[in-house]
Amino acid sequence: MNRIGLTKRLAAASSIVVPAAAVLIWPSQLWLLAVFVLWLTLASVYWIWTERKAYETRIERSTEAIQQTAIRTLNHHRHDWMNDLQVIYGYIRMNKTDRTVQYVEQIRDRMLTESKIAKLGVPSLVLFIQSFRTLTHSLIIDWEIDGDLNMADLNVDGEACAKTIIEIINAYRFAVQPGMGDAARLGIQLSEIERKLLVTFSCEGQAGELDDWKLKCNEALEGSPLKLAENGLNSRYMRLQSQLGN
């Protein structure tokens, strides 16, 4: 549809050549000048109208995609909560108090992590993290966030840092080989130490296509505020850092 709309706009713009040529050939004919002005006005109006319709269509599609992502994420969390309730109910029925307490503590730790994720301050990153489990079952991410880290409050381009983090996570996601036993685990630690934002990746599991992984990581780091804290790219362990301003 976008290509069709662009073709129509280009056709409308190209059609101006005909009256323009007529005006150049017969400059003394005022009615040709009037036709040219009218033609140009109508072509401009049509261009603006189709451009606005195309923009509205893009907004509608983006909104629909976000809504679908939110629905899938909510359904996934609801499924997790149902599983948690069933496990707790089973322990209670079997009178396994210690196991019940242990499982509830695991849920509490998970909720604390979810709360820290929600406070990261960059909506694109928060939404990506919360919806990641709906994208793949081959890679599980374990997040460790020091304190109440809010990237929006740091003296750094939080959106650019978030974009880099997302792109590197996707590089891992596409590098991990699906269907090879247990899911790979990617540990990610976010911290602020000595006026530096540190992002540490540590991966456990089988990864393939490392050349493609390195290519995607290099593309993600190009022009990013986050730089390699150590030399070289290593899929098993990689630390990025960004110096915070004063």
C-alpha positions in Angstrom: 0.0 0.0 0.0 2.8 2.4 0.8 4.4 1.8 -2.6 1.1 2.3 -4.3 0.6 5.6 -2.5 4.1 6.8 -3.3 3.6 5.9 -7.0 0.4 7.9 -7.0 2.1 10.9 -5.4 5.0 10.7 -7.9 2.5 10.5 -10.8 0.7 13.6 -9.5 3.9 15.5 -9.2 5.1 14.3 -12.6 1.9 15.4 -14.2 2.9 19.1 -13.6 5.5 18.7 -16.4 2.7 18.9 -19.1 1.2 22.3 -18.2 4.7 23.6 -17.3 6.0 22.7 -20.7 2.9 24.3 -22.3 3.6 27.6 -20.4 7.2 27.6 -21.6 6.3 27.0 -25.2 3.5 29.5 -25.3 4.3 32.1 -22.6 1.9 34.7 -24.0 -1.1 32.4 -23.4 -2.4 33.6 -20.0 -5.0 30.9 -19.8 -2.2 28.3 -19.9 -0.6 30.0 -17.0 -3.9 29.8 -15.1 -4.2 26.1 -15.9 -0.7 25.5 -14.7 -1.3 27.3 -11.4 -4.6 25.4 -10.9 -2.9 22.1 -11.8 0.0 22.8 -9.5 -2.4 23.6 -6.6 -4.4 20.5 -7.1 -1.3 18.3 -7.4 0.1 19.9 -4.1 -3.2 19.3 -2.3 -3.3 15.7 -3.5 0.3 15.1 -2.4 -0.4 16.6 1.1 -3.6 14.6 1.4 -2.1 11.3 0.5 1.0 11.9 2.7 -1.3 12.6 5.6 -3.3 9.4 4.9 -0.1 7.4 4.7 1.1 8.9 8.0 -2.2 8.1 9.7 -2.0 4.5 8.4 1.5 4.1 9.8 0.4 5.5 13.2 -2.6 3.0 13.2 -0.3 0.1 12.3 2.2 1.1 15.0 -0.5 1.5 17.6 -2.0 -1.9 16.6 1.4 -3.6 16.9 1.9 -2.1 20.4 -1.5 -3.2 21.5 -0.9 -6.7 20.2 2.4 -6.8 22.0 0.8 -5.6 25.2 -2.0 -8.2 24.9 0.6 -11.0 24.4 2.6 -9.8 27.3 -0.4 -9.7 29.6 -1.5 -13.1 28.6 2.0 -14.5 29.2 2.1 -12.9 32.7 -1.4 -14.2 33.4 -0.2 -17.7 32.4 2.8 -17.4 34.7 0.6 -16.3 37.6 -1.7 -19.3 37.0 1.3 -21.6 37.1 2.6 -20.0 40.3 -0.8 -20.4 42.0 -1.1 -24.0 41.0 2.4 -24.7 42.4 1.6 -23.0 45.7 -1.8 -24.7 45.9 -0.1 -28.1 45.3 2.5 -27.4 48.1 -0.3 -26.4 50.5 -2.4 -29.5 49.7 0.7 -31.6 50.4 1.4 -29.6 53.6 4.9 -28.7 52.4 5.2 -25.5 54.3 8.9 -25.0 53.7 8.6 -25.5 49.9 5.6 -23.1 49.9 7.6 -20.4 51.7 10.6 -20.9 49.4 8.5 -20.6 46.3 6.8 -17.5 47.6 10.2 -16.0 48.2 11.1 -16.7 44.6 8.0 -14.9 43.4 8.9 -12.0 45.7 12.4 -11.8 44.2 10.9 -11.9 40.7 8.5 -9.1 41.5 11.3 -7.0 42.9 13.2 -7.4 39.6 10.0 -6.6 37.6 9.6 -3.4 39.7 13.2 -2.4 39.0 12.7 -3.0 35.3 9.6 -0.8 35.3 11.6 2.0 36.8 14.4 2.0 34.2 12.8 5.2 32.7 13.1 4.3 29.0 9.6 3.0 27.8 11.0 1.3 24.7 13.5 -0.7 26.8 10.9 -1.5 29.5 8.3 -2.7 27.0 10.9 -4.8 25.2 12.1 -6.5 28.4 8.6 -7.2 29.6 7.5 -8.6 26.3 10.7 -10.5 25.5 9.4 -13.9 26.7 6.7 -13.7 24.0 9.4 -13.5 21.3 11.4 -16.7 22.0 11.6 -19.7 24.2 15.2 -20.4 23.2 16.7 -17.6 25.4 15.9 -16.7 29.0 17.2 -13.4 30.3 18.1 -13.1 34.0 18.2 -9.4 35.0 20.2 -7.9 37.8 19.7 -4.2 38.4 21.6 -2.4 41.1 19.4 -0.2 43.2 16.6 1.9 41.6 18.5 2.6 38.4 16.7 5.1 36.2 18.4 5.7 32.9 16.3 8.7 32.2 17.8 10.5 35.2 21.4 9.8 34.3 23.4 12.3 32.4 23.5 10.1 29.3 21.4 9.5 26.2 19.2 6.9 27.7 17.3 6.2 24.5 20.5 5.6 22.6 21.8 3.3 25.4 18.5 1.4 25.4 18.6 1.0 21.6 22.1 -0.5 21.9 21.0 -2.9 24.7 18.0 -4.1 22.7 20.0 -4.6 19.5 22.6 -6.7 21.4 19.9 -8.8 23.1 18.4 -9.4 19.6 21.9 -10.4 18.4 22.0 -13.1 21.2 18.4 -14.1 20.4 19.2 -14.8 16.7 22.6 -16.4 17.5 21.1 -19.0 20.0 20.3 -22.3 18.3 16.7 -23.3 19.0 15.7 -26.8 19.9 19.1 -27.7 21.3 18.1 -28.9 24.8 17.6 -26.4 27.6 17.1 -22.8 26.7 20.2 -20.6 26.8 20.4 -18.1 29.6 21.6 -14.6 29.2 22.5 -12.7 32.4 22.4 -8.9 32.1 23.5 -6.6 34.9 22.8 -2.9 34.9 24.7 -0.7 37.4 26.0 2.8 37.9 29.5 2.8 39.4 32.0 5.8 39.6 30.0 8.0 37.2 29.7 5.2 34.7 26.8 3.2 33.4 27.9 -0.4 33.2 26.0 -3.1 31.2 27.4 -6.6 31.6 26.3 -9.6 29.4 27.1 -13.2 30.4 25.7 -16.0 28.3 25.3 -19.7 29.2 24.3 -22.0 26.4 25.0 -23.1 22.9 25.3 -20.2 20.4 25.8 -20.5 16.7 26.5 -18.0 13.9 29.0 -16.1 16.1 30.3 -14.1 13.0 26.8 -12.8 12.5 26.5 -12.1 16.3 29.7 -10.0 16.2 28.5 -8.2 13.1 25.2 -7.2 14.8 27.0 -6.2 18.0 29.5 -4.0 16.1 26.6 -2.4 14.3 24.8 -1.8 17.6 27.9 -0.2 19.2 28.6 2.1 16.2 27.9 5.6 17.3 26.5 4.4 20.6 27.2 6.0 24.0 28.0 2.5 25.3 31.5 1.3 24.5 33.4 -1.9 25.1 35.0 -1.7 28.6 37.4 -4.5 27.6 39.0 -5.4 24.3 37.2 -7.6 21.8 33.7 -9.1 21.6 33.1 -12.3 23.6 29.6 -13.9 23.5 30.3 -15.6 26.9 31.1 -12.3 28.7 31.0 -8.8 27.5 30.9 -5.5 29.5 29.9 -2.1 28.1 30.2 1.2 29.7 29.2 4.8 29.2 30.9 7.7 30.9 28.2 9.9 32.7 28.4 13.7 32.4 28.7 16.0 35.3 
